[in-house]
Amino acid sequence: MHEELLDRLLYAAKRSDITITEVAGSSTDPDVAFCNRRLININHNYESSISVAFRLAHEISHIEFSKPSYLYTFSPYIKNKEERETNERAIRIISRLIYIDTPNEYRNWSNFMADFGLPSWFEPLVKDLIYD
């Protein structure tokens, strides 16, 4: 499922004139979104329980909706408004892509969280957003 989703996200980024660069950083180097350059560096070596697909959707959301002069590094936290909104948009993007023909009663928030390696504090967001 993630390969097809990654392909769809890469296609969406290309259509939005966003360049995706795969980098081989260290395990502690997060993904980075350069908003004004419309560039995302994805580090496949970054140690995170969160899937690359979710991280990519998150960074795409920063470029499409955040302040263009900013540089964002991947953050799964939802304590500040910007990161919470970006995570909400990433959940919406992914759920629309994977559930396009799936009725709400067949969507499962717990499976969604497990599939993308999301931490427990995402639960309220996922519960609310995958049924939109």
Sequence and secondary structure as in RCSB ss.txt:
>XXXX:A:sequence
MHEELLDRLLYAAKRSDITITEVAGSSTDPDVAFCNRRLININHNYESSISVAFRLAHEISHIEFSKPSYLYTFS
PYIKNKEERETNERAIRIISRLIYIDTPNEYRNWSNFMADFGLPSWFEPLVKDLIYD
>XXXX:A:secstr
 HHHHHHHHHHHHHHTT EEEEE   TT   EEEGGGTEEEEETT   SS HHHHHHHHHHHHHHS TT EEE  
   SSHHHHHHHHHHHHHHHHHHSTT  GGG  HHHHHHHHT  GGGHHHHHHHTT 
